[in-house]
């Protein structure tokens, strides 16, 4: 088989559709998704270059700075091979030109380096006799990998005293430090030579353009940067994962490529640990021309759950007045719609929700956040061990979720040292962890409420609304159960967690009667079409 036919040959099944993901941190991109992202770039290039075919340009350079299987580079190579036939008629000369002058990658691990070279060069060694490129004199070719170490920040961690085994003198060391580039914990990622460090070269540098030039040995500029970065690292102790995909986006922007296309988790749109500044950057970035959002990650990565879904975006070198947004839910495509990403402080995923939200916000009512507690209001975590099953005459009932069950336990009144003034209020308790963030629609959105009387407290398992009387608490509970209430929460909620900020757009009401959806729809002028949309997103709580 000729080298050109080898590139164009369609295998069934494609081997890259059959490889299991290494982990939820390093999710492999299906070939169909890589093709869709490259199609988006192709259309933008033609629109910006008077109809020119991107893949017929022999001077275009493509970089995947976080190569895993090599699927983006393989698909780009195939397209160049087809587009350059008239420019470089000889098949071997054409392939040599494409792979040495146009296709570049930075692998994230040694394993993915070998895998991606096999995908792109048809050999894990670029200069072997099996490689489709005969112009390389190094085994790496243009797909680079080199072990990188974390840079442990001595300003972090714990200062500990030790005895020097040789001098018997007291010495001090730092343990549990964090990487100054990615935030990885030394306890988890301070590894020996036999294990991957997961210190990704692309984000472990203060000058990415200089580092890229060092890696490829020349002054490099790329027309297209495209890929699917690692998503997260395990936190110290494994309690919470640390998102890192934002660092890859920020570094990629520094390369000043003509086009940047990346697929990342969608949690950045409204939530996520340490993502507030990144969210502001993304929503205010006028260079983002297109955004394609999948609220359920299963539609992109079968068998992999990325809570909050995934999305890919196209960023260009010139600013735009609006962004073309498409949402794909259960195979149904909504859009593209021209949107102003900066309209709100978070991104509202569903276009049909905008008219409803604008009506609610136009009323300029106070937010229900004004009577909503903060996280860990009384100071006790969800796994707090200082509670008793026995009640005494000085006890305070504490509402909690322990052993996956709602329970009422007790603590002595003298032990309540934080937010004591809230003890006297009636409370409508709401679990902070609820549904899965719209992965399946219609969604319940929030967990069932629980009314706690005056004189009670709760652990971090719950947020709570607080009012003076039981009647007011019952009124709030009825409001909370409406689809209208939970719909407004859903607009700011992308994962199973519903922190305080997700209630920002829920307006305050009067707490003198039981609220219904019908009354709320009438109050805010919600149309029949908008009601149908709300009810396609949120199901009745009574069904639970």
C-alpha positions in Angstrom: 0.0 0.0 0.0 1.4 3.4 -0.9 2.1 6.0 1.7 -0.8 8.2 0.4 -3.3 5.3 0.5 -2.1 4.4 4.0 -3.1 7.9 5.1 -6.4 7.8 3.4 -7.4 4.3 4.2 -10.5 4.0 6.4 -10.2 1.3 9.0 -13.4 -0.1 10.5 -13.4 0.1 13.4 -11.0 3.0 13.8 -8.5 1.9 16.4 -8.8 5.3 18.2 -12.5 4.6 19.0 -11.5 1.3 20.8 -9.0 2.6 23.3 -10.1 2.9 26.9 -9.5 6.3 28.6 -6.6 6.4 31.0 -8.7 8.2 33.6 -11.3 10.9 33.9 -8.4 13.4 34.0 -7.0 12.3 30.6 -10.0 11.7 28.4 -9.4 10.6 24.9 -11.1 12.5 22.1 -13.3 10.4 19.7 -12.4 10.8 16.1 -15.8 12.2 15.3 -15.4 15.0 17.8 -11.9 15.9 16.5 -13.4 16.0 13.0 -16.2 18.3 14.1 -13.8 20.7 15.7 -11.6 20.8 12.7 -14.7 21.4 10.5 -15.4 24.4 12.6 -11.9 25.7 12.0 -12.1 25.0 8.3 -15.3 27.0 8.0 -13.8 29.9 9.9 -10.7 29.9 7.8 -12.7 30.0 4.6 -14.9 32.8 5.9 -11.8 34.9 6.9 -9.7 34.1 3.8 -12.1 34.7 0.9 -13.1 31.0 0.6 -9.6 29.6 0.8 -9.2 26.0 1.8 -7.1 25.8 4.9 -5.9 22.3 4.0 -4.6 23.4 0.6 -2.1 25.9 2.2 1.4 24.4 2.5 2.5 27.0 5.0 -0.1 26.4 7.7 1.2 25.0 11.0 -0.9 23.0 13.4 0.0 22.3 17.1 -1.7 20.0 19.6 0.1 21.0 22.8 -1.5 18.1 24.8 -1.4 15.1 22.6 -2.9 11.9 23.8 -3.9 9.5 21.0 -2.8 11.9 18.2 -6.3 12.0 16.8 -6.3 15.8 16.0 -2.9 15.6 14.3 -3.8 12.4 12.4 -7.0 14.0 11.1 -5.2 17.2 10.2 -2.5 15.2 8.4 -5.2 13.4 6.4 -6.8 16.7 5.4 -3.5 18.2 4.3 -2.7 15.1 2.3 -5.9 15.6 0.3 -5.7 19.4 0.1 -2.1 19.5 -1.1 -2.3 17.0 -4.0 -2.2 19.7 -6.6 0.4 21.7 -4.8 2.8 18.8 -4.1 1.8 16.0 -6.5 4.4 13.4 -5.3 2.8 11.4 -2.4 6.0 10.8 -0.4 7.2 14.4 -0.9 3.8 15.6 0.2 3.7 13.5 3.3 7.3 14.4 4.3 6.4 18.1 3.9 3.2 17.9 6.0 4.8 15.9 8.8 8.0 17.9 9.1 6.8 21.4 8.3 3.1 21.5 9.3 2.2 19.0 12.1 3.5 19.4 15.6 2.6 18.0 19.0 3.5 18.0 22.7 2.6 14.7 24.4 1.4 14.7 28.0 3.1 11.4 29.0 5.6 9.0 27.6 2.8 6.5 26.8 0.7 9.0 24.9 3.9 10.2 23.0 4.4 6.6 21.7 0.6 6.2 21.0 0.3 9.5 19.1 3.4 8.8 17.0 1.9 5.5 16.1 -1.3 7.3 15.0 0.4 10.0 13.0 3.6 8.4 11.7 2.2 4.8 11.7 5.2 4.0 13.8 6.1 4.8 17.4 9.5 5.9 16.1 9.3 8.7 13.6 12.6 7.7 11.9 12.0 3.9 11.7 11.6 1.9 8.5 7.9 1.6 9.3 7.3 5.4 9.5 5.3 6.9 6.6 7.7 9.9 6.8 11.2 9.4 5.4 12.5 12.8 6.3 13.0 12.5 10.1 16.3 11.7 11.7 15.1 11.5 15.3 12.7 9.0 16.8 10.4 11.7 18.2 9.8 13.5 14.9 7.7 16.6 15.7 5.8 14.9 18.6 7.8 15.9 21.6 7.8 14.5 25.1 10.3 15.0 27.9 9.8 14.2 31.6 9.0 17.4 33.5 9.2 17.9 37.3 6.9 19.9 39.5 8.3 23.1 41.1 7.4 22.8 44.8 6.7 26.2 46.4 8.4 26.6 49.7 5.8 29.2 50.8 3.2 26.4 50.9 3.0 23.2 53.0 4.0 22.6 56.6 7.3 23.4 58.3 8.4 20.4 60.2 11.3 19.7 62.6 13.6 16.7 61.9 16.8 15.4 63.4 19.7 15.1 60.9 20.8 11.5 61.0 24.5 12.4 60.5 24.9 15.4 62.8 22.0 14.8 65.2 21.2 18.5 64.8 17.6 19.8 64.5 16.8 20.7 60.9 13.6 22.1 59.4 12.0 21.0 56.2 8.8 21.7 54.2 6.3 18.9 53.6 3.0 18.9 51.7 4.1 21.7 49.4 2.2 22.6 46.2 3.4 23.1 42.7 3.7 26.8 41.9 2.5 26.2 38.3 -0.4 23.7 38.6 -1.2 23.4 42.3 -0.4 19.7 42.5 0.2 18.4 46.0 3.7 17.1 46.8 2.2 14.2 48.8 0.3 13.0 45.7 2.7 13.9 42.9 6.2 14.0 44.5 7.0 10.7 42.8 10.0 8.6 42.0 11.6 8.0 38.7 9.3 5.0 37.9 6.0 7.0 37.9 4.7 9.8 35.6 4.9 13.2 37.3 1.9 14.6 35.5 3.8 17.8 35.4 2.7 18.9 32.0 5.4 20.9 30.1 3.0 23.2 28.4 1.9 24.8 31.7 5.1 24.4 33.7 6.8 27.5 32.3 6.6 31.3 32.7 7.2 31.9 29.0 5.4 29.5 26.8 6.5 31.1 23.5 10.1 30.8 24.4 9.6 27.2 25.7 7.9 26.2 22.4 10.9 27.6 20.5 13.2 25.6 22.7 11.2 22.4 22.2 11.1 22.6 18.4 14.4 24.3 17.9 13.2 27.2 15.9 11.1 30.4 16.0 7.7 28.9 15.9 4.3 30.4 15.1 1.2 28.3 14.7 -1.9 29.1 12.6 -4.0 26.6 14.6 -3.6 25.3 18.1 -6.1 22.6 18.9 -6.6 19.8 21.4 -8.2 18.3 24.5 -6.1 19.1 27.6 -6.0 17.2 30.9 -8.9 18.3 33.1 -7.8 17.9 36.8 -5.4 16.6 39.4 -6.3 14.9 42.6 -6.1 17.3 45.6 -3.9 16.7 48.6 -5.6 14.0 50.6 -8.0 13.2 47.7 -10.8 15.3 49.1 -11.4 17.6 46.1 -10.0 17.5 42.6 -8.1 20.5 41.3 -9.1 21.7 37.8 -6.1 22.5 35.6 -7.6 22.8 32.1 -7.9 26.6 32.6 -4.1 26.8 32.7 -3.8 25.1 29.3 -6.3 27.6 27.8 -4.5 30.6 29.2 -1.1 29.3 28.0 -2.5 28.5 24.5 -3.8 32.1 24.2 -0.2 33.3 24.8 0.9 31.6 21.6 -1.2 34.2 19.6 -2.2 31.6 17.0 -4.7 32.6 14.3 -7.2 30.0 15.6 -7.5 28.2 18.9 -9.9 25.3 19.4 -10.2 23.3 22.6 -12.6 21.0 24.3 -12.9 21.4 28.0 -15.3 20.7 30.9 -18.2 23.2 31.0 -18.0 23.7 34.8 -16.2 27.0 34.1 -19.5 28.5 32.9 -20.9 29.0 36.4 -19.0 27.1 39.1 -15.8 25.2 39.8 -13.0 25.3 42.3 -10.7 28.2 41.6 -12.3 29.1 38.3 -13.9 32.5 39.1 -11.1 34.5 37.3 -11.0 32.1 34.4 -14.8 32.4 34.0 -14.5 36.2 33.9 -11.7 35.9 31.3 -13.8 33.6 29.1 -17.0 35.5 29.2 -15.3 38.8 28.5 -13.1 37.4 25.7 -14.5 39.0 22.4 -12.2 36.7 20.4 -14.2 33.6 21.1 -16.2 33.2 17.9 -18.0 29.9 18.5 -19.0 27.7 21.5 -20.6 24.3 21.2 -21.9 23.0 24.5 -22.9 19.5 25.6 -24.6 19.5 29.0 -24.2 15.7 29.1 -20.6 14.6 28.6 -21.9 11.1 27.5 -22.8 12.6 24.2 -19.1 13.3 23.5 -17.3 10.8 25.7 -19.3 7.6 26.0 -18.7 5.8 29.3 -17.0 8.8 30.9 -18.8 11.2 33.3 -17.6 14.7 33.3 -20.0 16.4 35.7 -21.4 19.6 34.2 -20.8 18.4 30.6 -18.2 19.5 28.1 -17.9 22.1 25.5 -15.5 23.2 22.7 -14.8 26.7 21.6 -13.1 28.4 18.7 -11.1 31.5 19.3 -9.8 33.7 16.6 -7.1 36.4 16.4 -9.6 39.2 15.7 -12.4 40.3 18.1 -16.1 39.7 17.3 -19.2 41.5 18.4 -20.9 38.2 19.4 -20.3 34.5 19.8 -22.1 31.8 17.9 -23.5 29.4 20.5 -24.8 25.9 19.9 -26.2 23.6 22.6 -26.6 19.8 22.0 -29.0 18.0 24.4 -30.0 14.3 23.9 -28.9 14.6 20.2 -31.1 17.7 19.6 -29.2 20.7 18.3 -30.3 24.2 19.4 -28.5 26.9 17.5 -26.3 28.4 16.5 -27.5 31.6 18.2 -25.5 34.8 18.3 -24.9 35.6 22.0 -23.1 38.2 24.1 -21.1 36.0 26.4 -20.6 38.9 28.9 -24.4 39.5 29.4 -24.3 37.9 32.8 -21.7 36.9 35.4 -22.2 33.3 34.5 -23.0 31.6 31.2 -26.7 30.7 30.6 -26.5 27.5 28.6 -30.0 27.3 27.2 -30.9 30.1 24.7 -34.6 29.6 25.4 -34.0 30.5 29.0 -32.8 34.0 28.3 -36.2 35.5 27.7 -37.5 34.1 31.0 -34.5 35.2 33.0 -34.7 38.7 31.5 -38.3 39.0 32.6 -37.4 38.0 36.2 -34.5 40.3 36.4 -36.4 43.2 35.0 -38.7 43.1 38.0 -35.6 44.3 40.1 -36.6 42.4 43.2 -34.3 41.4 46.0 -32.6 38.1 45.8 -33.7 35.3 48.1 -30.0 35.1 49.0 -30.8 37.8 51.6 -32.3 35.1 53.8 -30.0 32.3 52.8 -27.2 31.0 55.1 -23.6 30.8 54.0 -21.6 27.6 53.7 -20.9 25.9 57.1 -22.9 28.6 58.8 -22.5 27.1 62.3 -19.0 26.0 61.7 -19.5 22.3 61.6 -18.4 20.2 58.6 -20.6 17.4 57.2 -18.5 14.8 58.9 -18.3 16.6 62.3 -17.9 14.0 65.0 -18.9 16.0 68.0 -22.6 15.3 67.8 -24.5 13.0 70.2 -27.6 10.8 69.7 -28.7 11.7 73.3 -30.7 14.8 74.1 -30.3 16.7 77.4 -32.1 19.8 78.7 -29.2 22.0 77.4 -29.0 20.3 74.0 -29.5 21.9 70.6 -30.9 19.7 67.9 -28.5 19.6 64.9 -29.8 18.5 61.5 -27.3 16.6 59.5 -26.6 14.0 56.8 -24.5 11.2 58.1 -24.1 7.6 56.9 -26.0 8.8 53.8 -29.1 9.4 56.0 -30.9 12.5 57.2 -30.6 12.5 61.0 -31.2 14.8 64.0 -28.4 14.7 66.6 -27.6 17.0 69.5 -24.9 19.2 70.8 -24.7 21.2 74.1 -25.8 24.8 73.7 -22.5 26.0 75.0 -20.8 24.4 72.0 -22.6 26.7 69.5 -20.0 29.4 69.0 -20.7 30.6 65.5 -23.9 32.3 64.2 -25.7 31.9 67.5 -28.2 34.6 66.4 -29.6 32.2 63.8 -30.6 29.6 66.3 -33.9 31.3 67.1 -35.1 31.3 63.4 -37.3 28.8 61.7 -35.3 27.2 58.9 -36.0 25.6 55.5 -33.0 23.3 55.1 -31.8 22.5 51.6 -29.1 20.0 50.8 -26.0 21.5 49.1 -25.4 18.3 47.1 -28.4 17.5 45.0 -29.0 16.3 41.4 -26.3 15.7 38.8 -26.5 19.1 37.1 -28.8 18.4 34.2 -27.1 15.3 32.8 -30.6 13.9 32.4 -33.7 16.0 31.6 -36.1 16.9 33.0 -34.1 17.2 36.2 -35.2 17.5 39.8 -32.4 20.2 40.2 -32.5 20.3 44.0 -33.0 17.9 46.9 -36.0 17.8 49.1 -36.3 20.6 51.7 -36.6 19.9 55.4 -38.1 22.3 57.9 -36.3 22.8 61.2 -38.0 24.6 64.1 -36.7 27.6 66.1 -33.8 26.6 68.4 -32.1 24.3 65.9 -28.9 24.2 63.9 -27.3 22.1 61.1 -24.0 20.9 59.7 -22.4 21.8 56.4 -24.7 19.2 54.7 -27.3 22.0 54.5 -27.8 25.6 53.5 -31.0 27.1 54.9 -33.5 29.9 54.5 -34.3 31.5 57.8 -37.6 33.3 58.9 -39.4 34.1 62.1 -42.4 31.8 62.0 -43.4 28.3 60.9 -46.0 29.7 58.5 -43.3 31.7 56.7 -41.1 28.6 56.6 -44.0 26.6 55.0 -44.5 29.4 52.4 -40.8 29.3 51.5 -40.9 25.5 51.2 -43.8 25.7 48.8 -41.9 28.3 46.7 -38.8 26.1 46.7 -40.8 23.1 45.4 -42.1 25.0 42.3 -40.5 24.4 39.0 -40.1 28.1 38.5 -37.8 28.4 41.6 -35.7 25.3 40.6 -35.5 26.4 37.0 -33.9 29.7 38.0 -31.4 27.8 40.2 -30.6 25.4 37.3 -29.4 28.3 35.2 -26.4 28.8 37.6 -25.9 25.1 38.5 -23.8 22.8 36.3 -22.9 20.0 38.7 -24.5 18.1 41.6 -23.6 20.9 44.0 -25.8 23.9 44.6 -23.8 26.4 46.6 -25.2 29.7 47.7 -24.3 31.5 44.5 -26.7 29.3 42.5 -29.7 31.1 44.2 -28.6 34.6 43.0 -31.4 34.9 40.4 -34.3 33.6 42.6 -36.3 36.6 43.6 -37.7 37.2 47.1 -41.5 36.8 47.6 -43.9 37.5 50.4 -44.2 34.6 52.8 -47.9 34.8 53.6 -49.3 31.9 51.5 -48.5 28.8 49.6 -46.9 29.5 46.2 -47.7 27.7 43.0 -46.1 27.7 39.5 -49.3 29.0 38.0 -49.2 32.1 40.2 -45.5 32.7 39.5 -45.9 32.2 35.8 -48.7 34.8 35.8 -46.7 37.3 38.0 -43.7 37.3 35.6 -45.6 37.0 32.3 -44.2 33.7 31.4 -45.7 32.6 28.0 -47.1 29.1 27.2 -44.0 28.4 25.1 -41.7 29.4 28.0 -43.7 27.3 30.5 -43.3 24.3 28.2 -39.6 24.9 28.1 -39.3 25.2 31.9 -41.2 22.0 32.3 -39.0 20.2 29.8 -36.0 21.2 32.1 -37.5 20.7 35.6 -39.8 17.9 36.8 -42.2 18.1 39.7 -40.7 17.6 43.1 -43.7 15.6 44.2 -42.6 12.8 41.9 -39.5 12.2 44.1 
